[in-house]
Amino acid sequence: MKSLRPERAHLLHEVSATVRLALPLIAAQLAAVGSNVIDAVLAGHVSAHVLGAVAVGASIWSLAIVCGIGMMMAVPPSVAQLDGAGRRGEVGAVFHQALWLALGMGALLWFAVRHAEPLIELIGVTASLRHDVQRFLLAISWGAPALTCYFALRGLSEGLSLTRPSMYFSLGGLVLLVPLGYVLMFGKLGIPPQGAHGCGVATAIVLWLETLAFGLYVMLRRNYHGLGLFERFEWPHLRRIGQLVHIGLPMAVTLLAEAGLFVATALIIATLGEDVIASHQVAINIASLFFMIPLGLAMAITVRVGNAVGRGDERGVRYAGFCGIGLTLLTQLFSAGLMLGLPHFIAALYTHEPKVIALAAQLIMLAGLFQFSDGIQVAANGALRGLKDTRVPMAITLFAYWMVGMPVGWWLAFRHGMGARGMWIGLIAGLSVAAAMLFTRFWRSAWKQRWRRHLPMTAPA
């Protein structure tokens, strides 16, 4: 019994530490979803045309967001490993190069978003919407550098196990977006109505305000002192930036693979009729909302695993990873219970159309079935990020989503006449394969001490 007490204490400590880190991150992710909801609600009250332009533009902008976030995901594990190793004085050098990378990535995304006409044509956007979609993208593109710098600041803070600032500034941005979007989109205070363009301008302004406020916070708070963040100026160091890209690029590809799967699924389902796409939109909205919980936990798992790697703590790596995955399964039990138990009630919150409710309820039940596999894959991926293990997970997700999920979904939807349900079963198949392979990857890495190859290297003199 005595031998069990230290194990139990270690387990409780790890669970407590992960939950404390995760709760603000979950709130920050929900705030990010909330900004999309605000844009849609405001646009919908202007006109159906503006709502359509914002919806299409936001879909294209989301691809830029995924690329930016994925690349900057290299920062939290890099900082967490140095923090765990007691080498906080080296964090500043990593952060300086992360900012250079963020500025370069932001400029690249600014250019790409402003020249998205080929993608707009490929999607098949109706001619009447294209002008306003382009105006939305031209406006919101100015927020791209702010977006990447914001996530560099978030990565620094979260890598130091300081996750509340992410919540503060995400919620603050959400509060600012409501009046600013209203004024610009509807035309108040002497400003002419801007419609979709105003939505893009409001979002870009809020992104810059969030970033500037976060930067000022980091400069002034004692928690960030002693890291060498602002004592000296550093020019870009290609080798160090290359190390961040080596970690971040596979994560960006991984996120694009997952986002692309869901976008492609929506486009395929859109060919099946208005009621079907409406049902899909209801179900995917619910699934996306609940996904923010395991995603926030995965971010916390990354930091806890990274800290343990930095300490060279073999048991700590396993505790951080497996406790985090266990917590994720508990949250998914709750979300799966709601989706499987109350599918018609949930669908009825979105629409009064009986046909839409009936099909949406079926899709919501399928979403309930993939809650566990979705939770395991995102949590295991978070643990592997803490090891800076990103290339093999990238290959796993590409295989699972595009070699399993998409073919299975298309085959069931069109060869077997299952329609939207077939595509969703394909999602279940892809997520399940990803969950099994990513969990196995972390299990083998944790128990066979593969994580030792990811110990932070001594900084160059």
C-alpha positions as CSV (number, residue, x, y, z in Angstrom):
1,M,0.0,0.0,0.0
2,K,2.8,2.4,0.9
3,S,4.3,1.9,-2.6
4,L,1.1,2.9,-4.2
5,R,0.9,6.3,-2.3
6,P,3.7,8.0,-4.2
7,E,2.3,6.7,-7.5
8,R,-1.2,8.1,-6.6
9,A,0.3,11.4,-5.5
10,H,2.2,11.7,-8.7
11,L,-0.9,10.9,-10.7
12,L,-3.0,13.4,-8.9
13,H,-0.3,16.1,-9.3
14,E,-0.1,15.5,-13.0
15,V,-3.9,15.5,-13.5
16,S,-4.1,18.8,-11.5
17,A,-1.3,20.4,-13.4
18,T,-2.8,19.4,-16.8
19,V,-6.3,20.7,-15.9
20,R,-4.9,24.0,-14.6
21,L,-3.1,24.5,-17.9
22,A,-5.9,23.3,-20.1
23,L,-8.9,25.2,-18.7
24,P,-7.7,28.7,-20.0
25,L,-6.6,27.1,-23.3
26,I,-10.1,25.6,-23.7
27,A,-11.6,29.0,-23.0
28,A,-9.3,30.6,-25.6
29,Q,-10.2,28.0,-28.2
30,L,-13.9,28.5,-27.5
31,A,-13.4,32.3,-27.9
32,A,-11.8,31.6,-31.3
33,V,-14.9,29.7,-32.4
34,G,-17.0,32.5,-30.9
35,S,-15.5,35.0,-33.3
36,N,-16.6,33.0,-36.2
37,V,-20.1,32.9,-34.8
38,I,-20.1,36.6,-34.3
39,D,-19.0,37.2,-37.8
40,A,-21.8,34.9,-39.1
41,V,-24.5,36.4,-37.0
42,L,-23.7,40.0,-37.9
43,A,-23.3,39.2,-41.6
44,G,-26.6,37.3,-41.5
45,H,-28.4,40.3,-40.1
46,V,-27.0,42.5,-42.9
47,S,-28.2,40.3,-45.7
48,A,-28.0,36.8,-47.1
49,H,-25.6,38.0,-49.7
50,V,-23.1,39.3,-47.1
51,L,-23.5,36.1,-45.1
52,G,-22.6,34.1,-48.1
53,A,-19.5,36.3,-48.9
54,V,-18.3,36.1,-45.3
55,A,-18.8,32.4,-45.1
56,V,-16.8,31.7,-48.3
57,G,-14.1,34.2,-47.4
58,A,-13.8,32.8,-43.8
59,S,-13.3,29.3,-45.2
60,I,-10.4,30.5,-47.3
61,W,-9.0,32.6,-44.4
62,S,-9.2,29.5,-42.2
63,L,-6.7,27.8,-44.4
64,A,-4.3,30.7,-43.7
65,I,-5.0,30.4,-40.0
66,V,-4.2,26.7,-40.0
67,C,-0.9,27.3,-41.8
68,G,0.1,30.1,-39.4
69,I,-0.9,28.2,-36.2
70,G,0.7,25.0,-37.4
71,M,4.1,26.7,-38.0
72,M,4.0,28.5,-34.7
73,M,3.2,25.3,-32.8
74,A,7.0,24.7,-32.9
75,V,7.3,27.4,-30.1
76,P,5.5,25.8,-27.1
77,P,7.5,22.5,-27.0
78,S,10.8,24.3,-27.7
79,V,10.2,26.7,-24.8
80,A,8.7,24.0,-22.5
81,Q,11.8,21.8,-22.9
82,L,14.2,24.7,-22.0
83,D,12.0,25.6,-19.1
84,G,12.0,22.0,-17.8
85,A,15.7,21.8,-18.2
86,G,16.2,25.0,-16.1
87,R,17.6,26.9,-19.0
88,R,15.2,29.8,-19.0
89,G,17.9,32.2,-20.1
90,E,18.0,30.6,-23.5
91,V,14.2,31.1,-24.1
92,G,14.8,34.7,-25.4
93,A,16.9,33.4,-28.3
94,V,14.2,31.0,-29.3
95,F,11.6,33.7,-29.0
96,H,13.5,36.2,-31.1
97,Q,13.8,33.7,-34.0
98,A,10.2,32.7,-33.6
99,L,9.2,36.3,-34.1
100,W,11.3,36.5,-37.3
101,L,9.6,33.3,-38.5
102,A,6.2,34.7,-37.6
103,L,6.8,37.9,-39.5
104,G,8.0,36.0,-42.6
105,M,5.1,33.6,-42.4
106,G,2.7,36.5,-41.9
107,A,4.0,38.2,-45.0
108,L,3.6,35.0,-47.0
109,L,0.1,34.5,-45.8
110,W,-0.8,38.2,-46.5
111,F,0.3,37.7,-50.1
112,A,-1.4,34.3,-50.5
113,V,-4.8,35.6,-49.1
114,R,-4.7,38.6,-51.4
115,H,-4.2,36.4,-54.4
116,A,-6.8,33.7,-53.7
117,E,-8.7,34.2,-57.0
118,P,-7.7,30.8,-58.4
119,L,-9.0,29.1,-55.2
120,I,-12.2,31.1,-55.3
121,E,-12.8,29.8,-58.9
122,L,-11.8,26.3,-58.0
123,I,-14.4,26.2,-55.2
124,G,-17.0,27.4,-57.7
125,V,-18.2,30.5,-55.9
126,T,-21.1,32.1,-57.7
127,A,-20.2,35.2,-59.8
128,S,-22.5,37.4,-57.7
129,L,-20.4,36.7,-54.5
130,R,-16.9,36.8,-55.9
131,H,-16.4,40.6,-55.6
132,D,-17.4,40.8,-52.0
133,V,-15.4,37.6,-51.1
134,Q,-12.3,39.3,-52.6
135,R,-13.0,42.5,-50.7
136,F,-13.3,40.5,-47.5
137,L,-10.0,38.7,-48.1
138,L,-8.2,41.9,-49.1
139,A,-9.2,43.5,-45.8
140,I,-8.6,40.5,-43.5
141,S,-5.2,39.8,-45.1
142,W,-3.7,42.7,-43.2
143,G,-4.3,40.7,-40.0
144,A,-2.0,37.8,-41.1
145,P,1.2,39.2,-39.6
146,A,-0.6,40.0,-36.4
147,L,-2.0,36.4,-36.3
148,T,1.4,34.7,-36.6
149,C,3.0,37.1,-34.1
150,Y,0.1,36.5,-31.7
151,F,0.7,32.8,-31.8
152,A,4.4,33.3,-31.3
153,L,3.5,35.2,-28.1
154,R,1.0,32.5,-27.1
155,G,3.6,29.8,-27.8
156,L,6.1,31.6,-25.5
157,S,3.6,32.0,-22.7
158,E,2.1,28.5,-23.0
159,G,5.6,26.9,-23.1
160,L,6.3,28.6,-19.8
161,S,3.0,27.0,-18.4
162,L,1.4,30.5,-18.4
163,T,-1.9,29.8,-20.2
164,R,-4.2,32.4,-18.7
165,P,-3.0,35.2,-20.9
166,S,-4.1,33.2,-24.0
167,M,-7.6,33.2,-22.4
168,Y,-7.5,36.9,-21.4
169,F,-6.6,38.2,-24.9
170,S,-8.8,35.8,-26.8
171,L,-11.8,36.7,-24.8
172,G,-10.8,40.4,-25.0
173,G,-10.7,40.2,-28.7
174,L,-14.1,38.6,-28.8
175,V,-15.6,41.4,-26.8
176,L,-14.0,44.0,-29.1
177,L,-15.2,42.3,-32.2
178,V,-18.9,42.7,-31.5
179,P,-19.1,46.6,-31.5
180,L,-16.4,47.1,-34.0
181,G,-17.9,44.6,-36.5
182,Y,-21.4,46.1,-35.9
183,V,-20.1,49.7,-36.6
184,L,-18.2,48.8,-39.8
185,M,-20.6,46.2,-41.3
186,F,-23.8,48.2,-40.7
187,G,-22.4,51.7,-41.1
188,K,-22.6,53.6,-37.8
189,L,-20.9,56.7,-36.3
190,G,-20.8,58.4,-39.7
191,I,-19.1,55.4,-41.4
192,P,-20.8,54.1,-44.5
193,P,-22.0,50.4,-44.5
194,Q,-19.0,48.1,-45.4
195,G,-20.7,44.7,-45.4
196,A,-18.3,41.8,-45.9
197,H,-15.4,44.2,-46.3
198,G,-16.2,45.7,-42.9
199,C,-16.1,42.3,-41.4
200,G,-12.6,41.7,-42.7
201,V,-11.4,45.1,-41.5
202,A,-12.9,44.5,-38.0
203,T,-11.2,41.1,-37.7
204,A,-7.8,42.5,-38.8
205,I,-8.0,45.4,-36.4
206,V,-8.9,43.1,-33.5
207,L,-6.0,40.8,-34.4
208,W,-3.5,43.7,-34.2
209,L,-5.0,44.9,-30.9
210,E,-4.7,41.5,-29.4
211,T,-1.1,41.1,-30.5
212,L,0.0,44.5,-29.3
213,A,-1.7,44.0,-26.0
214,F,-0.2,40.6,-25.5
215,G,3.3,42.0,-26.4
216,L,2.9,44.8,-23.8
217,Y,1.8,42.3,-21.2
218,V,4.9,40.1,-21.8
219,M,7.1,43.2,-21.5
220,L,5.6,44.3,-18.2
221,R,4.9,41.1,-16.3
222,R,7.5,39.7,-13.9
223,N,6.7,36.1,-15.0
224,Y,8.6,36.8,-18.2
225,H,11.6,38.5,-16.7
226,G,15.0,36.8,-16.8
227,L,14.3,35.2,-20.2
228,G,16.4,37.6,-22.2
229,L,13.4,38.6,-24.3
230,F,14.0,42.3,-24.7
231,E,17.5,42.9,-23.4
232,R,19.1,42.8,-26.9
233,F,18.2,42.8,-30.5
234,E,18.9,39.7,-32.6
235,W,19.0,39.4,-36.4
236,P,17.5,36.3,-38.1
237,H,19.6,33.2,-37.4
238,L,18.9,30.8,-40.3
239,R,19.9,27.6,-38.5
240,R,17.7,28.4,-35.5
241,I,14.8,29.4,-37.7
242,G,15.4,26.2,-39.6
243,Q,15.1,24.2,-36.4
244,L,11.7,25.8,-35.7
245,V,10.6,25.1,-39.3
246,H,11.8,21.5,-39.0
247,I,9.3,21.1,-36.1
248,G,6.5,23.4,-37.3
249,L,6.2,22.6,-41.0
250,P,5.0,19.0,-40.4
251,M,2.5,20.3,-37.9
252,A,1.2,22.8,-40.4
253,V,0.8,20.1,-43.0
254,T,-0.9,17.9,-40.4
255,L,-3.5,20.6,-39.6
256,L,-4.0,21.3,-43.3
257,A,-4.6,17.5,-43.9
258,E,-7.3,17.4,-41.2
259,A,-8.9,20.7,-42.1
260,G,-8.8,19.8,-45.8
261,L,-10.6,16.5,-45.0
262,F,-13.5,18.3,-43.4
263,V,-13.6,21.0,-46.1
264,A,-13.6,18.4,-48.9
265,T,-16.3,16.5,-47.1
266,A,-18.5,19.6,-46.9
267,L,-17.9,20.3,-50.6
268,I,-18.8,16.8,-51.6
269,I,-21.9,16.8,-49.4
270,A,-22.9,20.2,-50.9
271,T,-23.7,18.3,-54.2
272,L,-26.4,16.3,-52.4
273,G,-28.9,19.1,-51.9
274,E,-29.7,22.0,-49.7
275,D,-31.3,20.0,-46.9
276,V,-28.3,17.6,-46.8
277,I,-25.8,20.4,-46.6
278,A,-27.8,22.2,-43.9
279,S,-27.9,19.0,-41.8
280,H,-24.2,18.6,-42.3
281,Q,-23.6,22.2,-41.2
282,V,-25.6,21.7,-38.0
283,A,-23.7,18.5,-37.1
284,I,-20.2,19.8,-37.9
285,N,-20.9,22.9,-35.9
286,I,-21.7,20.9,-32.9
287,A,-18.7,18.6,-33.4
288,S,-16.4,21.6,-33.9
289,L,-17.6,23.2,-30.7
290,F,-17.0,20.2,-28.6
291,F,-13.6,19.6,-30.3
292,M,-12.3,22.7,-28.6
293,I,-12.2,20.8,-25.3
294,P,-9.8,18.0,-26.3
295,L,-7.8,20.5,-28.4
296,G,-7.2,22.7,-25.3
297,L,-6.2,19.6,-23.4
298,A,-3.8,18.6,-26.2
299,M,-2.1,21.9,-26.0
300,A,-1.6,21.4,-22.2
301,I,-0.3,17.9,-22.8
302,T,2.3,19.3,-25.2
303,V,3.7,21.6,-22.5
304,R,3.7,18.9,-19.7
305,V,5.5,16.4,-21.9
306,G,7.9,19.1,-23.1
307,N,8.7,20.0,-19.5
308,A,9.4,16.3,-18.6
309,V,11.6,15.9,-21.6
310,G,13.6,19.0,-20.6
311,R,14.1,17.5,-17.1
312,G,15.2,14.2,-18.6
313,D,12.3,12.7,-16.6
314,E,11.4,9.3,-18.1
315,R,8.5,8.6,-15.8
316,G,7.3,12.2,-16.2
317,V,7.0,11.8,-19.9
318,R,4.8,8.8,-19.5
319,Y,2.7,10.4,-16.8
320,A,2.2,13.6,-18.7
321,G,1.2,11.8,-21.9
322,F,-1.0,9.1,-20.6
323,C,-2.7,11.2,-17.9
324,G,-3.6,13.8,-20.5
325,I,-5.0,11.1,-22.9
326,G,-7.0,9.7,-20.0
327,L,-8.4,13.1,-19.1
328,T,-9.3,13.6,-22.8
329,L,-11.3,10.4,-22.8
330,L,-13.3,11.6,-19.8
331,T,-14.3,14.8,-21.6
332,Q,-15.2,12.8,-24.7
333,L,-17.4,10.5,-22.7
334,F,-19.4,13.6,-21.7
335,S,-19.7,15.0,-25.3
336,A,-20.4,11.5,-26.7
337,G,-23.2,11.0,-24.1
338,L,-24.9,14.3,-25.1
339,M,-24.7,13.6,-28.9
340,L,-25.9,10.0,-28.6
341,G,-28.6,10.8,-26.1
342,L,-30.0,14.1,-27.3
343,P,-29.4,14.3,-31.1
344,H,-32.9,15.5,-32.1
345,F,-33.0,18.1,-29.3
346,I,-29.6,19.5,-30.3
347,A,-30.6,19.6,-34.0
348,A,-33.8,21.4,-33.2
349,L,-31.8,24.2,-31.6
350,Y,-30.5,25.1,-35.1
351,T,-33.6,24.7,-37.3
352,H,-37.3,24.0,-37.4
353,E,-37.2,22.1,-40.7
354,P,-38.3,18.5,-40.0
355,K,-36.2,17.0,-42.8
356,V,-33.1,18.8,-41.7
357,I,-33.6,17.9,-38.0
358,A,-34.0,14.2,-38.9
359,L,-30.8,13.9,-41.0
360,A,-28.8,16.2,-38.7
361,A,-29.8,14.0,-35.7
362,Q,-28.4,11.0,-37.5
363,L,-25.1,12.8,-38.3
364,I,-24.9,14.1,-34.7
365,M,-25.1,10.5,-33.5
366,L,-22.3,9.6,-35.9
367,A,-20.3,12.5,-34.4
368,G,-20.9,11.0,-31.0
369,L,-19.3,7.8,-32.2
370,F,-16.1,9.4,-33.3
371,Q,-15.7,11.5,-30.1
372,F,-13.3,8.9,-28.6
373,S,-11.1,8.4,-31.6
374,D,-11.0,12.2,-32.2
375,G,-10.0,12.7,-28.6
376,I,-7.3,10.1,-28.7
377,Q,-5.8,11.3,-32.0
378,V,-5.6,15.0,-30.9
379,A,-4.3,14.1,-27.4
380,A,-1.7,11.7,-28.7
381,N,-0.6,14.2,-31.3
382,G,-0.2,16.8,-28.5
383,A,2.0,14.4,-26.5
384,L,4.1,13.7,-29.6
385,R,4.5,17.5,-30.2
386,G,5.9,17.7,-26.6
387,L,8.6,15.3,-27.8
388,K,9.1,17.5,-31.0
389,D,8.1,14.4,-32.9
390,T,6.2,15.8,-35.8
391,R,7.3,14.2,-39.1
392,V,6.0,10.6,-38.5
393,P,2.6,12.0,-37.1
394,M,2.3,14.1,-40.3
395,A,2.7,10.9,-42.4
396,I,0.2,9.1,-40.2
397,T,-2.5,11.7,-40.5
398,L,-2.0,12.1,-44.2
399,F,-2.5,8.3,-44.6
400,A,-5.4,8.0,-42.2
401,Y,-7.4,11.0,-43.5
402,W,-6.7,10.9,-47.2
403,M,-5.9,7.2,-47.9
404,V,-8.6,5.8,-45.5
405,G,-11.1,8.4,-44.5
406,M,-11.8,10.1,-47.8
407,P,-11.9,6.9,-50.0
408,V,-14.1,5.1,-47.5
409,G,-16.5,8.0,-47.2
410,W,-16.8,8.5,-50.9
411,W,-17.3,4.8,-51.5
412,L,-20.1,4.6,-49.0
413,A,-21.7,7.9,-50.0
414,F,-21.9,7.2,-53.7
415,R,-21.3,3.5,-54.4
416,H,-23.6,2.4,-51.6
417,G,-26.0,5.3,-51.7
418,M,-25.5,6.3,-48.1
419,G,-25.1,10.0,-48.9
420,A,-23.9,12.3,-46.1
421,R,-24.0,9.4,-43.6
422,G,-21.5,7.6,-45.7
423,M,-19.1,10.6,-45.7
424,W,-19.4,10.8,-41.9
425,I,-18.6,7.1,-41.6
426,G,-15.5,7.8,-43.6
427,L,-14.6,10.5,-41.1
428,I,-15.0,7.9,-38.3
429,A,-12.7,5.5,-40.2
430,G,-10.0,8.1,-40.8
431,L,-10.1,9.4,-37.2
432,S,-10.0,5.9,-35.8
433,V,-7.0,4.8,-37.8
434,A,-5.2,8.1,-36.9
435,A,-6.0,7.5,-33.2
436,A,-4.7,4.0,-33.2
437,M,-1.5,4.8,-35.0
438,L,-0.7,8.0,-33.1
439,F,-1.4,6.4,-29.7
440,T,0.9,3.5,-30.7
441,R,3.6,5.9,-31.8
442,F,3.5,7.7,-28.4
443,W,3.4,4.4,-26.5
444,R,6.5,3.1,-28.2
445,S,8.3,6.5,-27.9
446,A,7.5,6.8,-24.2
447,W,8.4,3.2,-23.1
448,K,11.4,2.7,-25.4
449,Q,12.9,6.1,-24.5
450,R,12.8,7.5,-28.0
451,W,12.0,10.8,-26.4
452,R,15.7,11.1,-25.3
453,R,16.6,12.0,-28.9
454,H,14.5,15.1,-28.5
455,L,16.3,16.5,-25.4
456,P,17.0,20.2,-25.9
457,M,20.5,20.8,-27.3
458,T,23.0,23.2,-25.7
459,A,22.7,26.6,-27.2
460,P,25.5,27.6,-29.5
461,A,28.1,30.0,-28.1
